[in-house]
Amino acid sequence: MAEFPLKQSPTSDALWFADMTTGPDGQDMTVEERLAEIRERYGPDDLVTRFWVRAEAPLFEAVHRTEERLAR
């Protein structure tokens, strides 16, 4: 993790927002739907699923900040 430190910025928030509100076929999704889709596709024990479980809190914060910026 030291090699790629987490940076919080409007740009990184917007990238998280775009990734987590768009499905694998380009469809609009909520963050909850997107996370459920990832868990279903990879299964509960996969590294990808385990990553998203650990990243969930900061991910929701980034999406929320972006939604607030868009609302302004």
VOLORO-476400 format. One record per residue (C-alpha): residue number from 1; residue in three letters; x, y, z. Coordinates in steps of 0.2 Angstrom, whole numbers, plus 5000, padded with zeros to 4 digits. Example, Ala and Ser with C-alpha at 12.3 -4.5 7.8 and 13.67 -1.06 7.14 Angstrom:
REM residues 2
+-----+-----+------+------+------+
!   n ! res !   xx !   yy !   zz !
+-----+-----+------+------+------+
!   1 ! ala ! 5062 ! 4978 ! 5039 !
!   2 ! ser ! 5068 ! 4995 ! 5036 !
+-----+-----+------+------+------+
//
This chain:
REM residues 72
+-----+-----+------+------+------+
!   n ! res !   xx !   yy !   zz !
+-----+-----+------+------+------+
!   1 ! met ! 5000 ! 5000 ! 5000 !
!   2 ! ala ! 5015 ! 5012 ! 5003 !
!   3 ! glu ! 5019 ! 5011 ! 4984 !
!   4 ! phe ! 5001 ! 5017 ! 4980 !
!   5 ! pro ! 4995 ! 5028 ! 4994 !
!   6 ! leu ! 4977 ! 5033 ! 4994 !
!   7 ! lys ! 4974 ! 5051 ! 4989 !
!   8 ! gln ! 4958 ! 5060 ! 4992 !
!   9 ! ser ! 4954 ! 5073 ! 4978 !
!  10 ! pro ! 4939 ! 5078 ! 4968 !
!  11 ! thr ! 4946 ! 5069 ! 4953 !
!  12 ! ser ! 4949 ! 5053 ! 4963 !
!  13 ! asp ! 4931 ! 5054 ! 4970 !
!  14 ! ala ! 4924 ! 5057 ! 4953 !
!  15 ! leu ! 4933 ! 5041 ! 4946 !
!  16 ! trp ! 4927 ! 5031 ! 4961 !
!  17 ! phe ! 4909 ! 5038 ! 4958 !
!  18 ! ala ! 4910 ! 5033 ! 4939 !
!  19 ! asp ! 4916 ! 5016 ! 4942 !
!  20 ! met ! 4904 ! 5012 ! 4956 !
!  21 ! thr ! 4888 ! 5019 ! 4948 !
!  22 ! thr ! 4891 ! 5010 ! 4931 !
!  23 ! gly ! 4888 ! 4992 ! 4928 !
!  24 ! pro ! 4899 ! 4980 ! 4918 !
!  25 ! asp ! 4888 ! 4983 ! 4903 !
!  26 ! gly ! 4887 ! 5002 ! 4905 !
!  27 ! gln ! 4871 ! 5003 ! 4914 !
!  28 ! asp ! 4867 ! 5015 ! 4928 !
!  29 ! met ! 4868 ! 5007 ! 4945 !
!  30 ! thr ! 4868 ! 5012 ! 4963 !
!  31 ! val ! 4883 ! 5009 ! 4973 !
!  32 ! glu ! 4874 ! 4995 ! 4983 !
!  33 ! glu ! 4868 ! 4987 ! 4967 !
!  34 ! arg ! 4886 ! 4988 ! 4960 !
!  35 ! leu ! 4894 ! 4980 ! 4975 !
!  36 ! ala ! 4881 ! 4966 ! 4975 !
!  37 ! glu ! 4884 ! 4963 ! 4957 !
!  38 ! ile ! 4903 ! 4962 ! 4960 !
!  39 ! arg ! 4900 ! 4950 ! 4975 !
!  40 ! glu ! 4889 ! 4939 ! 4965 !
!  41 ! arg ! 4901 ! 4939 ! 4950 !
!  42 ! tyr ! 4916 ! 4935 ! 4959 !
!  43 ! gly ! 4909 ! 4925 ! 4974 !
!  44 ! pro ! 4912 ! 4928 ! 4993 !
!  45 ! asp ! 4930 ! 4922 ! 4994 !
!  46 ! asp ! 4938 ! 4930 ! 4979 !
!  47 ! leu ! 4951 ! 4943 ! 4982 !
!  48 ! val ! 4941 ! 4956 ! 4972 !
!  49 ! thr ! 4926 ! 4953 ! 4984 !
!  50 ! arg ! 4937 ! 4954 ! 4999 !
!  51 ! phe ! 4945 ! 4970 ! 4992 !
!  52 ! trp ! 4928 ! 4979 ! 4990 !
!  53 ! val ! 4923 ! 4974 ! 5007 !
!  54 ! arg ! 4938 ! 4983 ! 5015 !
!  55 ! ala ! 4936 ! 4998 ! 5003 !
!  56 ! glu ! 4917 ! 5000 ! 5006 !
!  57 ! ala ! 4918 ! 5014 ! 5019 !
!  58 ! pro ! 4930 ! 5026 ! 5010 !
!  59 ! leu ! 4921 ! 5021 ! 4993 !
!  60 ! phe ! 4904 ! 5027 ! 5000 !
!  61 ! glu ! 4912 ! 5043 ! 5006 !
!  62 ! ala ! 4920 ! 5047 ! 4989 !
!  63 ! val ! 4903 ! 5044 ! 4980 !
!  64 ! his ! 4894 ! 5054 ! 4993 !
!  65 ! arg ! 4906 ! 5069 ! 4991 !
!  66 ! thr ! 4904 ! 5068 ! 4972 !
!  67 ! glu ! 4885 ! 5068 ! 4973 !
!  68 ! glu ! 4886 ! 5083 ! 4984 !
!  69 ! arg ! 4898 ! 5092 ! 4971 !
!  70 ! leu ! 4886 ! 5087 ! 4957 !
!  71 ! ala ! 4871 ! 5094 ! 4967 !
!  72 ! arg ! 4880 ! 5111 ! 4969 !
+-----+-----+------+------+------+
//
